[in-house]
Amino acid sequence: MARILQQVFHPFPVTRYGGDEFVVLLPGATPESVEERFMRLEDMLQRAWPAPFRGKICSLSGGLAFYPWHGHDPQALLKAADAALYQTKRQGKGFLTLADYTRAKALNQVSPSQEGR
């Protein structure tokens, strides 16, 4: 999995965050560009398995957080992305969810003076 992630997100670093969770930093990314890479990743992952097993062994779920809308430091961004990931998992696997700005604001306690940064 890590090898496929590195291929899809090259030249950006891919880091294992937990057992089956990874973090990728994508400077300048947009939700659309991340979705495009996510779809490419899903396609590559499915092609890695023999045809009878595709879609049955492994699935992807993702949570997205963007600076500065979802946090102003790495911990806040990880918290927002993690909340979005678990929202995705509750909806079913194979989705990519953008962190909710209002929820991220509450989780990270962003003050009004920080919002414009």
PyMOL commands that set and color helices and strands:
alter all, ss='L'
color gray80, all
select helices_A, chain A and resi 2-9+31-47+51-53+74-91+101-108+112-115
alter helices_A, ss='H'
color red, helices_A
select strands_A, chain A and resi 14-16+22-24+62-64+96-98
alter strands_A, ss='S'
color yellow, strands_A
deselect
rebuild
show_as cartoon
